[in-house]
Amino acid sequence: MPDQFDETYKIRPTFQDNPGNLKKQRFVEDEQKRRQSQLADRPSNIAYFESILYNRDFSRKNVPWVGYFCNMIPQEIIRALGAQPIRVDCGNAAAAQVGEEVLSGDICPLAKASFGMFLNDKSLENFCDILVLPASCDAKRKLGQIMNDYKPTFMYNIPPEQNHSLYAHNTFSETNRLVAFLEKKLDAKLSGKELRRQVRLSHQRTLLIRDLQEARIHKPQAISMSDFFIIIQSSLFRPVDLEEWIEQTRQVCKQIQDYSPARKSLRPRIVLTGAPIIWPNYKVINLLEESGADIIADTLCTGAQSLFDPPMTDEWSKQSLIRALSNRYVYAAICPCFISQTTRINRVIDLCETSGATGVANYSLRLCQLFDMENYRLERTLKEKKIPAFTIRTDYSLEDTEQLRVRIEAFLETL
């Protein structure tokens, strides 16, 4: 299979040994850890999930690592090939500062922070053997070629719209192309038996997250949204034994179901939608919860939505499973990179109606044109439905924290 990128002008990877910035990155993480430690009513086994997400020792690597971006790459295929899938999108504000020194200009902070981590040759990201990126936005498209200077990189081309009848064959072919790339780079052969096992594990995880979200809707005070995100992201952003993670999450779900609040919560019930929120950048979640809101559900590709839809198939042959996975990761996605906005807006409205939400908080990441432009239709549609909504437009920095707090508190008072 020919390489995707023309390597005529391939650039030798550069690294930046900046102890000062590494110290800043750790400070950002430690500050969020401190906030987490002060939360009330935390799951008794939350330390398990924190130990995974907070881990900085990546030397004990016994299988290949495949780094991937966004929420459209089939993790089951990577696991079935004997590798560990690790989502390498970054939420560290200090890493964005490092990335900005090389990727200058008005570029998405997520792209800058993610690239900034690769500039540290001892980072988790640089322990990955290969990378996979979906061509979901302009930043990711161009980031792919830059990443190819550091690691063998595959660009997973997605259709411009979620028209299954028009693009299903292309998506299936693209997923098979991904399989061929992974088999070649990992020197492995995809086994139908192992793929079936991984799809079943994925299905268990999905049903568990659905149960967990349903329990939170009824008892939001049982677990904070930031702890909920730690549980989810520990299974995506770090090496993890998925079977053990499922067992530990079952315990959390039971604790929430058994939780008996002293009194009914009268706090505003908020559905959170918008751009990805990635550890340790939990600023928006912190502000909403500290200002007196219960975030009862989300549509974020780094939250419950990332694990909400299981692959569906009536057949269990290898090709049928690959087709089911290509459909699940593309046609169930609510990313604004697709032409139509209907899927995401339907999901937000449905969550508001089924969860008894009193309002919507829409997180808009500065310099992300996709979410900025989608706000036009989302805000007007929610207004027509008489659903109170508030857009929080910010970036990774903490300078605007108190200004945002004032605006959020004012919005919550109207509810």
N, C-alpha and C positions, 0 to 999 in steps of 0.2 A: 504494500500500500504506500503510495507516494506521500511524502511529508506535506502538511498543509501550508507551511510557511516557506516562502522563498528566503533562503539563508544567504543571499548574496551580500547583504549588509548586516549580517548577524554581529551583534556587539558582545564583547567579552563582559560577563557579569561583574558588576562593581559592588563592593560592600562597604559599609560605613561603621567603623568601630567608634561609637560615640557613647562613652560611659554616662555622660550627663543625660542624654536622652533616654537611655535604658533605665536610668534611675527615675526619670519622669514617667515612663511607661509603668514601672512598678508602683509608683506613687498613685497613679490613676487607678490601677487595679486594687491597691490596698485601701484606697478611700471607699471604693464600692464594697469591698469586703467588710469594712467597718460598718457601713450602713446596713448591710445584710445582717450582721451579727446583732444589731440592735432591734431587729424585728420581733414582734410578739407572735406567739402561736405558730412556731416553725415546726415542720415535720421532724419527728424524733430521729430520723435517719438522713437528714439533710446533709450531714457531714460527708456521706458517701458521694453525693452528687458534687459537692464543693471540692472534694479531694480530686475528682476527675477534672473539673473545669479550671481549678486553680493550679493544676500541676504544671511545673516548669522543667521537670526532669524528663527529657525525651531520649535518653541514652539507651534505655532498655527496649530496643526495637527488634522484634523477632519476625515480623512480616513486612512486606512492602506497604508503603503508604501512598494513597492516591489523594492528592489535594483537589478539592473542587469548589467552585464558586456558585452562588445562587442555589435555588431550590428545585432545579429542573434536571439534575443529574441522577440517574437511577443508582442509588446506593447498593441495592440488592445485587446488581451485576458485579460491582466492585468486590463485595464481600464473597460472592460465589466464586470469584477467581482467586480467593485466598489472600486478598489485600484488605487493608483497613481504610475506609473512606473517611476523610477529615475535611470538614468545611473550613475554608481558609479566609472567608470574609472577615475583616477586622473592625472592631469598634473602639479602638484605643486612640484617644485624641493626640497623644504624644507621638504615636506611630504615624499619624497623618502629617505631623510637622516634618518628620524625616522624609516621608514620601514626597512632600511638597518641594524639598530641595532639589529633587530630580525631575518630578513631574510638575513643572511649574504651570501656572495658569489657573483658570476657573474650572477646576475639575472636581468631580464628586468626591467628598471626603472619605467615603467608603473605599473608593478605588485608590486614593492616595495612602490611606492607612494600611490597606492590604499590601500594596507594593512596598510601603515602608517597612513592613515586617520581613520582607525578602532581603532587604538591605542589611539585615543582621544575620550573618552566616551561621549563627547558633540558634536561630529561632525554630519553633516547631514547623513553620512553613518550609524552611530549607531542609528539614528532614524528609519531606515528601519526595518520592521518587519521580512521579509524573503529575501533571496538572490537567484538569478538565474544566473548561469554561463554556457556558452557554452564550450564544451570541444574542443576549437579551437586551442590551442597551449599547449605545455608542461607546461608553466608557469600557464595558467588558470586551467589546469587539477589539478595540485597540490595545487594551491591557493584555489580551491573549498573545499578541506578537511580542510584546515586551517580556512577558513571562517566559516565552519560548527561549529567550536568551539565558534563562536561569535553569529551566527544567523542560524536558520534552512535554509539549502542550498540545492538547486536542481542543478544537473549537467545535462545540455541539450546535449545529445550526437549527434553529427553531423556526416554525412558519410565522408569517406576519400576522395571521389571525387564527383563532381557534375554530376553524371550519374543518371538522373531522372528515366530512365526505370529500373535501377538496384536497386535504393535505395528509391524510392518514398514511398513505403509502410512502410519502417522502419522510415522514417522521419515523416510520418503521425502518426504512432504509438507513436513516441517519443513526438510529440506535444500533443497528447491525454494524455500521461503520465504526461506532464507538467500541463495540465488542471486539472487532478485529484489531483496533489500535491497542486496546488493553491487553488482549491475548499476546500480541507481538512484544509489547514493552515489558510485560510481566512474565513472559515465557511460560504461559499457562493456557489451559484449554477450558473453556466454559462448560461445566457439567450441568446437564439438565436436572439431575438429582439434587445437587447442591443449590442450584438456583431455586428449585421448588422449596427447599428448606428455608432459604433466606426470604422468599416471598411470604411464607407462613409466619416467620418471625416478624417481618414487617407488618403483617396483618394484625398480629397480637399487639404490637406497639401502637398501631392506629386505634384499635378498639379501646386500649387502655387510656390513651390521650383523650378520646371522646368521653369516656367515663369520668376522667379526671376533670375535664372542662365542665361537664354536666354537674358534677358535685360542687364545683366552685360557683357555678351560677346560683345554686341554692344556698351555699354557705361561703360567701366570698371572704368572710373574716377568718376562715379556717386556715388559709394560706395566702400569702401576698402574691401579687402578680410577678414580682421580681424573683421570688423563690420558685414559682411556676416556670419562669423562663430559665432559671438555673438548671432545673430538672430536665427540661427539653433540650437545652443547648449542650448539656453535658453529653448527650448521646449523639451530637452532631459535630461539635467543634474540637473534640479530643478523641484519642484512641479509647475504645470502650468495648467491654464484653457485653454484647447486646442482651444475651440471655440473663445475665446478672442484673443489668440495668432494668429489664422488664420486671424481674422479681422484686427489686427494691422499689420500683414505681408502684407496683401493686400494693405494697405496704402503705405508701403515701395515700393512695386512693382510698384504702380502707380507713385510714385515720381521718380523712376528710369526711367520709360517709358516716363515721361514728361520732364526729365532732358535735357537741351540743353547746351552742352559744348561750351565754348568760341572758342575752336579750337580742331581739331582732335588730339588725343594722338599719339605721335610717340614713346612711350615707348615700349620695347620688350614685347610681349604677351606670357605669360607663362601658361602652364598647370601644376598644382601641383599634384604629385602622391606620394604614399608611406605610411608610418606608420601614426597612428592616431596623430592628433594635438589637444590637449585638453586644455581648459582654466585652468590656465592662461599661459600655456607654448606656446605662440604664437611667439616664437623666430624666427623660420624659415620664417613665414609670414612677421614679422616685417622687417627682413633683406632683403628679396626680394623686398618688396615695398619701403623701404627706399633707396635701391640701384638703384632704377629707373625702376623696372619692374611692369607691370600690370598682376596680377594673374587673369586670365579670367575664369578659370574653375578648378575643382579638382576631384579626384577620392578617396578622403579620407573617411573612415568609420565614421568620426566625422564631415564631411562637407556635401556638397550637396548629395554625394553618399548615405549617411545614410538614406535619405528620398526620393530617386530618383525613386524607383520602387514601384508602387502600387500593392496590392494583386489583382489578376485577377481570376474571376470566372463567370461561366454562370448560376450558381445556387446560391440561397441564403439561403439554409438550414444551420443549425449550423455546421454539419459535413463537408459540402462543403466549408464553410468559413474557418474552421480549416485547411482543406487540402490546400486551397489557401494560407493561411498565412504560413503554413509550407514550401510551395514551394517558396513563396516570400522571406522569411528570409534566406533560405539556398541556393536555386538554382539561385537566382539573386545576391548573395553576390560575391564580387570580392576579398575576403580575400585570402592571400597566404597560408592559412592553408590547402587548398585543393591540391590534387596531381597536377592537371593541372594548368598551368599559363595562358591559352588562354584567359579566360574571362577578366582578368585585362588588359592584353596587348592589346586586341581588344578595350577595353574601352578607353585606353590612345590614341591609334592611331586614333580612331573615333573622340575623342574630338579635337585632333590636326587638323584633316582634316576639321571638321565642324565649328571650331571656328576661323580658321585663325591664330593659334598659331605659334610663331616663335621658340619656344623651350619648353623643359620639365625640370622641377626641380623635382628630385626624392629624397624625404626625407627618409633617412634610420636611424632608431632609433638604437643606439648602444646597443648590446646584444640581439637584436631581430633577431634570426637566420632565421626566415621565410623570412623577407624582405631582409636581407643580401644575402641569397642564391638566391632569386628570381631576384636580380639585375643582375646576370650573363646573363640571357636570355633577360631581359628587355633592358639592355644597348646595347647589340649586335643587337637586333631586331630594335631598334630605329636608330642605326647607319646605318643598311642596308636600312632603309626607308629614310635616309638622314634627320632625325629629330634631331637637336642639343639637347643634353641632358647633365645634370649635376647632380651628386649625392651629396647630402648634408648629410654627416654622422656625427651625433652628439648625445648627450644625453640631459638630462633635465637641466644640469648646464649652467651657463652663462659665464664661464671662456673663452670659445673659440669663443665668439661673434665676436670680432674684426678680428680674424683670418678667420672666415667664411665670414665676410663682404668683405675682400680683395679677396677671391676666387670667391665669387658671383659676385662682380663687374667686375672681369676679364672675367668671363663667359658671362656676359651681354654685355660686349664690343664686343665680337665676333659676337653678333647678330645684 
